[in-house]
Amino acid sequence: MASATPEIATPKIEIVDQPEEQQEDSKRTFRFSLSIILGLTLLAVFFLFQRRSREED
């Protein structure tokens, strides 16, 4: 009697080594997102202080 356990085929995962390109790309993305976050934060703080100074007048 044959056993009915199906063989699980594990997919082959090929690791392609491109550390320099990936590192440059991630650095560029990080700097871009960091500058956007910093800019938006500065704008938010600026408008917050502007609103507070208007309320005091």
PyMOL Python script that loads the backbone (N, CA, C, O; Angstrom):
from pymol import cmd

cmd.read_pdbstr("""\
ATOM      1  N   MET A   1       0.856  -1.187   0.000  1.00  0.00           N
ATOM      2  CA  MET A   1       0.000   0.000   0.000  1.00  0.00           C
ATOM      3  C   MET A   1       0.896   1.243   0.000  1.00  0.00           C
ATOM      4  O   MET A   1       1.786   1.379   0.840  1.00  0.00           O
ATOM      5  N   ALA A   2       0.652   2.127  -0.936  1.00  0.00           N
ATOM      6  CA  ALA A   2       1.470   3.331  -1.058  1.00  0.00           C
ATOM      7  C   ALA A   2       0.996   4.393  -0.079  1.00  0.00           C
ATOM      8  O   ALA A   2      -0.203   4.561   0.142  1.00  0.00           O
ATOM      9  N   SER A   3       1.930   5.092   0.490  1.00  0.00           N
ATOM     10  CA  SER A   3       1.553   6.155   1.428  1.00  0.00           C
ATOM     11  C   SER A   3       1.071   7.375   0.649  1.00  0.00           C
ATOM     12  O   SER A   3       1.585   7.676  -0.428  1.00  0.00           O
ATOM     13  N   ALA A   4       0.093   8.065   1.196  1.00  0.00           N
ATOM     14  CA  ALA A   4      -0.531   9.194   0.497  1.00  0.00           C
ATOM     15  C   ALA A   4       0.037  10.531   0.963  1.00  0.00           C
ATOM     16  O   ALA A   4      -0.680  11.531   0.998  1.00  0.00           O
ATOM     17  N   THR A   5       1.301  10.555   1.315  1.00  0.00           N
ATOM     18  CA  THR A   5       1.898  11.829   1.731  1.00  0.00           C
ATOM     19  C   THR A   5       2.462  12.537   0.512  1.00  0.00           C
ATOM     20  O   THR A   5       3.403  12.046  -0.113  1.00  0.00           O
ATOM     21  N   PRO A   6       1.899  13.679   0.171  1.00  0.00           N
ATOM     22  CA  PRO A   6       2.387  14.403  -1.014  1.00  0.00           C
ATOM     23  C   PRO A   6       3.746  15.031  -0.732  1.00  0.00           C
ATOM     24  O   PRO A   6       4.003  15.529   0.364  1.00  0.00           O
ATOM     25  N   GLU A   7       4.591  14.999  -1.720  1.00  0.00           N
ATOM     26  CA  GLU A   7       5.904  15.624  -1.563  1.00  0.00           C
ATOM     27  C   GLU A   7       5.769  17.131  -1.685  1.00  0.00           C
ATOM     28  O   GLU A   7       5.149  17.640  -2.619  1.00  0.00           O
ATOM     29  N   ILE A   8       6.343  17.820  -0.752  1.00  0.00           N
ATOM     30  CA  ILE A   8       6.289  19.282  -0.787  1.00  0.00           C
ATOM     31  C   ILE A   8       7.512  19.775  -1.542  1.00  0.00           C
ATOM     32  O   ILE A   8       8.650  19.585  -1.112  1.00  0.00           O
ATOM     33  N   ALA A   9       7.254  20.407  -2.667  1.00  0.00           N
ATOM     34  CA  ALA A   9       8.357  20.919  -3.477  1.00  0.00           C
ATOM     35  C   ALA A   9       8.782  22.273  -2.930  1.00  0.00           C
ATOM     36  O   ALA A   9       8.002  23.225  -2.932  1.00  0.00           O
ATOM     37  N   THR A  10      10.003  22.352  -2.469  1.00  0.00           N
ATOM     38  CA  THR A  10      10.502  23.633  -1.963  1.00  0.00           C
ATOM     39  C   THR A  10      11.058  24.439  -3.125  1.00  0.00           C
ATOM     40  O   THR A  10      11.918  23.959  -3.863  1.00  0.00           O
ATOM     41  N   PRO A  11      10.573  25.653  -3.289  1.00  0.00           N
ATOM     42  CA  PRO A  11      11.062  26.475  -4.407  1.00  0.00           C
ATOM     43  C   PRO A  11      12.507  26.888  -4.181  1.00  0.00           C
ATOM     44  O   PRO A  11      12.921  27.188  -3.061  1.00  0.00           O
ATOM     45  N   LYS A  12      13.257  26.895  -5.263  1.00  0.00           N
ATOM     46  CA  LYS A  12      14.657  27.311  -5.162  1.00  0.00           C
ATOM     47  C   LYS A  12      14.717  28.829  -5.089  1.00  0.00           C
ATOM     48  O   LYS A  12      14.132  29.525  -5.919  1.00  0.00           O
ATOM     49  N   ILE A  13      15.411  29.321  -4.116  1.00  0.00           N
ATOM     50  CA  ILE A  13      15.572  30.766  -3.969  1.00  0.00           C
ATOM     51  C   ILE A  13      17.010  31.106  -4.317  1.00  0.00           C
ATOM     52  O   ILE A  13      17.950  30.694  -3.638  1.00  0.00           O
ATOM     53  N   GLU A  14      17.156  31.860  -5.380  1.00  0.00           N
ATOM     54  CA  GLU A  14      18.499  32.273  -5.784  1.00  0.00           C
ATOM     55  C   GLU A  14      18.800  33.638  -5.182  1.00  0.00           C
ATOM     56  O   GLU A  14      18.043  34.591  -5.363  1.00  0.00           O
ATOM     57  N   ILE A  15      19.891  33.716  -4.479  1.00  0.00           N
ATOM     58  CA  ILE A  15      20.297  34.986  -3.883  1.00  0.00           C
ATOM     59  C   ILE A  15      21.248  35.677  -4.851  1.00  0.00           C
ATOM     60  O   ILE A  15      22.371  35.227  -5.081  1.00  0.00           O
ATOM     61  N   VAL A  16      20.776  36.758  -5.400  1.00  0.00           N
ATOM     62  CA  VAL A  16      21.597  37.514  -6.341  1.00  0.00           C
ATOM     63  C   VAL A  16      22.336  38.578  -5.550  1.00  0.00           C
ATOM     64  O   VAL A  16      21.725  39.411  -4.880  1.00  0.00           O
ATOM     65  N   ASP A  17      23.634  38.540  -5.637  1.00  0.00           N
ATOM     66  CA  ASP A  17      24.457  39.465  -4.862  1.00  0.00           C
ATOM     67  C   ASP A  17      24.662  40.778  -5.607  1.00  0.00           C
ATOM     68  O   ASP A  17      25.416  40.843  -6.578  1.00  0.00           O
ATOM     69  N   GLN A  18      23.990  41.810  -5.147  1.00  0.00           N
ATOM     70  CA  GLN A  18      24.190  43.163  -5.670  1.00  0.00           C
ATOM     71  C   GLN A  18      24.188  44.133  -4.497  1.00  0.00           C
ATOM     72  O   GLN A  18      23.346  45.029  -4.439  1.00  0.00           O
ATOM     73  N   PRO A  19      25.107  43.969  -3.573  1.00  0.00           N
ATOM     74  CA  PRO A  19      25.043  44.791  -2.359  1.00  0.00           C
ATOM     75  C   PRO A  19      25.298  46.262  -2.611  1.00  0.00           C
ATOM     76  O   PRO A  19      24.696  47.117  -1.961  1.00  0.00           O
ATOM     77  N   GLU A  20      26.193  46.572  -3.556  1.00  0.00           N
ATOM     78  CA  GLU A  20      26.527  47.980  -3.779  1.00  0.00           C
ATOM     79  C   GLU A  20      25.351  48.736  -4.374  1.00  0.00           C
ATOM     80  O   GLU A  20      25.037  49.844  -3.938  1.00  0.00           O
ATOM     81  N   GLU A  21      24.694  48.137  -5.377  1.00  0.00           N
ATOM     82  CA  GLU A  21      23.548  48.810  -5.999  1.00  0.00           C
ATOM     83  C   GLU A  21      22.413  48.967  -5.008  1.00  0.00           C
ATOM     84  O   GLU A  21      21.794  50.027  -4.923  1.00  0.00           O
ATOM     85  N   GLN A  22      22.139  47.906  -4.258  1.00  0.00           N
ATOM     86  CA  GLN A  22      21.046  47.968  -3.290  1.00  0.00           C
ATOM     87  C   GLN A  22      21.359  48.967  -2.187  1.00  0.00           C
ATOM     88  O   GLN A  22      20.471  49.681  -1.720  1.00  0.00           O
ATOM     89  N   GLN A  23      22.604  49.019  -1.775  1.00  0.00           N
ATOM     90  CA  GLN A  23      22.988  49.948  -0.715  1.00  0.00           C
ATOM     91  C   GLN A  23      22.843  51.393  -1.189  1.00  0.00           C
ATOM     92  O   GLN A  23      22.331  52.242  -0.459  1.00  0.00           O
ATOM     93  N   GLU A  24      23.294  51.671  -2.414  1.00  0.00           N
ATOM     94  CA  GLU A  24      23.167  53.021  -2.961  1.00  0.00           C
ATOM     95  C   GLU A  24      21.699  53.404  -3.092  1.00  0.00           C
ATOM     96  O   GLU A  24      21.306  54.520  -2.752  1.00  0.00           O
ATOM     97  N   ASP A  25      20.891  52.468  -3.589  1.00  0.00           N
ATOM     98  CA  ASP A  25      19.467  52.740  -3.787  1.00  0.00           C
ATOM     99  C   ASP A  25      18.775  52.989  -2.449  1.00  0.00           C
ATOM    100  O   ASP A  25      17.964  53.906  -2.327  1.00  0.00           O
ATOM    101  N   SER A  26      19.095  52.175  -1.452  1.00  0.00           N
ATOM    102  CA  SER A  26      18.458  52.348  -0.145  1.00  0.00           C
ATOM    103  C   SER A  26      18.916  53.644   0.519  1.00  0.00           C
ATOM    104  O   SER A  26      18.132  54.303   1.202  1.00  0.00           O
ATOM    105  N   LYS A  27      20.184  54.010   0.320  1.00  0.00           N
ATOM    106  CA  LYS A  27      20.667  55.280   0.870  1.00  0.00           C
ATOM    107  C   LYS A  27      19.927  56.448   0.243  1.00  0.00           C
ATOM    108  O   LYS A  27      19.512  57.377   0.936  1.00  0.00           O
ATOM    109  N   ARG A  28      19.762  56.395  -1.091  1.00  0.00           N
ATOM    110  CA  ARG A  28      19.087  57.473  -1.812  1.00  0.00           C
ATOM    111  C   ARG A  28      17.634  57.576  -1.352  1.00  0.00           C
ATOM    112  O   ARG A  28      17.131  58.673  -1.109  1.00  0.00           O
ATOM    113  N   THR A  29      16.966  56.433  -1.233  1.00  0.00           N
ATOM    114  CA  THR A  29      15.573  56.425  -0.793  1.00  0.00           C
ATOM    115  C   THR A  29      15.456  56.952   0.630  1.00  0.00           C
ATOM    116  O   THR A  29      14.546  57.720   0.942  1.00  0.00           O
ATOM    117  N   PHE A  30      16.379  56.539   1.491  1.00  0.00           N
ATOM    118  CA  PHE A  30      16.350  56.976   2.884  1.00  0.00           C
ATOM    119  C   PHE A  30      16.551  58.478   2.991  1.00  0.00           C
ATOM    120  O   PHE A  30      15.837  59.153   3.733  1.00  0.00           O
ATOM    121  N   ARG A  31      17.530  59.006   2.246  1.00  0.00           N
ATOM    122  CA  ARG A  31      17.777  60.453   2.290  1.00  0.00           C
ATOM    123  C   ARG A  31      16.589  61.226   1.760  1.00  0.00           C
ATOM    124  O   ARG A  31      16.229  62.271   2.303  1.00  0.00           O
ATOM    125  N   PHE A  32      15.974  60.714   0.692  1.00  0.00           N
ATOM    126  CA  PHE A  32      14.821  61.380   0.094  1.00  0.00           C
ATOM    127  C   PHE A  32      13.659  61.410   1.074  1.00  0.00           C
ATOM    128  O   PHE A  32      13.051  62.459   1.289  1.00  0.00           O
ATOM    129  N   SER A  33      13.347  60.261   1.672  1.00  0.00           N
ATOM    130  CA  SER A  33      12.226  60.206   2.612  1.00  0.00           C
ATOM    131  C   SER A  33      12.533  61.008   3.872  1.00  0.00           C
ATOM    132  O   SER A  33      11.641  61.630   4.449  1.00  0.00           O
ATOM    133  N   LEU A  34      13.785  60.994   4.295  1.00  0.00           N
ATOM    134  CA  LEU A  34      14.160  61.755   5.486  1.00  0.00           C
ATOM    135  C   LEU A  34      13.997  63.247   5.252  1.00  0.00           C
ATOM    136  O   LEU A  34      13.520  63.966   6.130  1.00  0.00           O
ATOM    137  N   SER A  35      14.391  63.719   4.069  1.00  0.00           N
ATOM    138  CA  SER A  35      14.253  65.146   3.774  1.00  0.00           C
ATOM    139  C   SER A  35      12.785  65.546   3.694  1.00  0.00           C
ATOM    140  O   SER A  35      12.414  66.634   4.135  1.00  0.00           O
ATOM    141  N   ILE A  36      11.948  64.676   3.136  1.00  0.00           N
ATOM    142  CA  ILE A  36      10.512  64.980   3.062  1.00  0.00           C
ATOM    143  C   ILE A  36       9.917  65.034   4.468  1.00  0.00           C
ATOM    144  O   ILE A  36       9.169  65.956   4.790  1.00  0.00           O
ATOM    145  N   ILE A  37      10.246  64.055   5.301  1.00  0.00           N
ATOM    146  CA  ILE A  37       9.717  64.023   6.672  1.00  0.00           C
ATOM    147  C   ILE A  37      10.185  65.250   7.457  1.00  0.00           C
ATOM    148  O   ILE A  37       9.403  65.862   8.185  1.00  0.00           O
ATOM    149  N   LEU A  38      11.454  65.601   7.306  1.00  0.00           N
ATOM    150  CA  LEU A  38      11.996  66.767   8.002  1.00  0.00           C
ATOM    151  C   LEU A  38      11.315  68.046   7.536  1.00  0.00           C
ATOM    152  O   LEU A  38      10.975  68.902   8.352  1.00  0.00           O
ATOM    153  N   GLY A  39      11.113  68.180   6.231  1.00  0.00           N
ATOM    154  CA  GLY A  39      10.448  69.359   5.679  1.00  0.00           C
ATOM    155  C   GLY A  39       9.026  69.495   6.178  1.00  0.00           C
ATOM    156  O   GLY A  39       8.598  70.582   6.566  1.00  0.00           O
ATOM    157  N   LEU A  40       8.290  68.387   6.170  1.00  0.00           N
ATOM    158  CA  LEU A  40       6.906  68.426   6.648  1.00  0.00           C
ATOM    159  C   LEU A  40       6.841  68.739   8.141  1.00  0.00           C
ATOM    160  O   LEU A  40       5.946  69.454   8.592  1.00  0.00           O
ATOM    161  N   THR A  41       7.781  68.208   8.895  1.00  0.00           N
ATOM    162  CA  THR A  41       7.814  68.492  10.333  1.00  0.00           C
ATOM    163  C   THR A  41       8.083  69.967  10.591  1.00  0.00           C
ATOM    164  O   THR A  41       7.440  70.584  11.440  1.00  0.00           O
ATOM    165  N   LEU A  42       9.037  70.529   9.853  1.00  0.00           N
ATOM    166  CA  LEU A  42       9.338  71.955  10.018  1.00  0.00           C
ATOM    167  C   LEU A  42       8.147  72.820   9.636  1.00  0.00           C
ATOM    168  O   LEU A  42       7.851  73.806  10.310  1.00  0.00           O
ATOM    169  N   LEU A  43       7.459  72.453   8.551  1.00  0.00           N
ATOM    170  CA  LEU A  43       6.262  73.201   8.160  1.00  0.00           C
ATOM    171  C   LEU A  43       5.188  73.120   9.237  1.00  0.00           C
ATOM    172  O   LEU A  43       4.551  74.122   9.561  1.00  0.00           O
ATOM    173  N   ALA A  44       4.989  71.929   9.791  1.00  0.00           N
ATOM    174  CA  ALA A  44       3.974  71.754  10.830  1.00  0.00           C
ATOM    175  C   ALA A  44       4.303  72.591  12.060  1.00  0.00           C
ATOM    176  O   ALA A  44       3.421  73.234  12.627  1.00  0.00           O
ATOM    177  N   VAL A  45       5.563  72.586  12.472  1.00  0.00           N
ATOM    178  CA  VAL A  45       5.976  73.378  13.636  1.00  0.00           C
ATOM    179  C   VAL A  45       5.805  74.864  13.354  1.00  0.00           C
ATOM    180  O   VAL A  45       5.347  75.616  14.215  1.00  0.00           O
ATOM    181  N   PHE A  46       6.172  75.287  12.146  1.00  0.00           N
ATOM    182  CA  PHE A  46       6.044  76.697  11.769  1.00  0.00           C
ATOM    183  C   PHE A  46       4.589  77.147  11.836  1.00  0.00           C
ATOM    184  O   PHE A  46       4.287  78.187  12.420  1.00  0.00           O
ATOM    185  N   PHE A  47       3.678  76.360  11.234  1.00  0.00           N
ATOM    186  CA  PHE A  47       2.267  76.742  11.243  1.00  0.00           C
ATOM    187  C   PHE A  47       1.677  76.666  12.641  1.00  0.00           C
ATOM    188  O   PHE A  47       0.787  77.448  12.978  1.00  0.00           O
ATOM    189  N   LEU A  48       2.156  75.742  13.456  1.00  0.00           N
ATOM    190  CA  LEU A  48       1.670  75.630  14.826  1.00  0.00           C
ATOM    191  C   LEU A  48       2.031  76.883  15.618  1.00  0.00           C
ATOM    192  O   LEU A  48       1.185  77.445  16.315  1.00  0.00           O
ATOM    193  N   PHE A  49       3.288  77.322  15.514  1.00  0.00           N
ATOM    194  CA  PHE A  49       3.703  78.529  16.224  1.00  0.00           C
ATOM    195  C   PHE A  49       3.019  79.765  15.666  1.00  0.00           C
ATOM    196  O   PHE A  49       2.721  80.697  16.413  1.00  0.00           O
ATOM    197  N   GLN A  50       2.768  79.786  14.361  1.00  0.00           N
ATOM    198  CA  GLN A  50       2.088  80.924  13.753  1.00  0.00           C
ATOM    199  C   GLN A  50       0.660  81.035  14.298  1.00  0.00           C
ATOM    200  O   GLN A  50       0.180  82.130  14.589  1.00  0.00           O
ATOM    201  N   ARG A  51      -0.005  79.893  14.431  1.00  0.00           N
ATOM    202  CA  ARG A  51      -1.373  79.890  14.943  1.00  0.00           C
ATOM    203  C   ARG A  51      -1.394  80.332  16.403  1.00  0.00           C
ATOM    204  O   ARG A  51      -2.281  81.078  16.818  1.00  0.00           O
ATOM    205  N   ARG A  52      -0.417  79.869  17.179  1.00  0.00           N
ATOM    206  CA  ARG A  52      -0.361  80.253  18.593  1.00  0.00           C
ATOM    207  C   ARG A  52      -0.117  81.746  18.751  1.00  0.00           C
ATOM    208  O   ARG A  52      -0.697  82.378  19.634  1.00  0.00           O
ATOM    209  N   SER A  53       0.738  82.318  17.901  1.00  0.00           N
ATOM    210  CA  SER A  53       1.030  83.746  18.019  1.00  0.00           C
ATOM    211  C   SER A  53      -0.189  84.573  17.607  1.00  0.00           C
ATOM    212  O   SER A  53      -0.392  85.674  18.119  1.00  0.00           O
ATOM    213  N   ARG A  54      -0.996  84.050  16.689  1.00  0.00           N
ATOM    214  CA  ARG A  54      -2.225  84.768  16.301  1.00  0.00           C
ATOM    215  C   ARG A  54      -3.244  84.742  17.431  1.00  0.00           C
ATOM    216  O   ARG A  54      -3.949  85.725  17.658  1.00  0.00           O
ATOM    217  N   GLU A  55      -3.324  83.614  18.143  1.00  0.00           N
ATOM    218  CA  GLU A  55      -4.288  83.493  19.237  1.00  0.00           C
ATOM    219  C   GLU A  55      -3.929  84.419  20.396  1.00  0.00           C
ATOM    220  O   GLU A  55      -4.820  84.891  21.101  1.00  0.00           O
ATOM    221  N   GLU A  56      -2.648  84.684  20.603  1.00  0.00           N
ATOM    222  CA  GLU A  56      -2.219  85.548  21.700  1.00  0.00           C
ATOM    223  C   GLU A  56      -2.505  87.015  21.413  1.00  0.00           C
ATOM    224  O   GLU A  56      -2.738  87.786  22.344  1.00  0.00           O
ATOM    225  N   ASP A  57      -2.492  87.417  20.151  1.00  0.00           N
ATOM    226  CA  ASP A  57      -2.726  88.832  19.798  1.00  0.00           C
ATOM    227  C   ASP A  57      -4.156  89.270  20.009  1.00  0.00           C
ATOM    228  O   ASP A  57      -4.492  90.427  19.755  1.00  0.00           O
TER     229      ASP A  57
END
""", "prot")
cmd.dss("prot")
cmd.show_as("cartoon", "prot")
cmd.util.cbc("prot")
cmd.orient("prot")
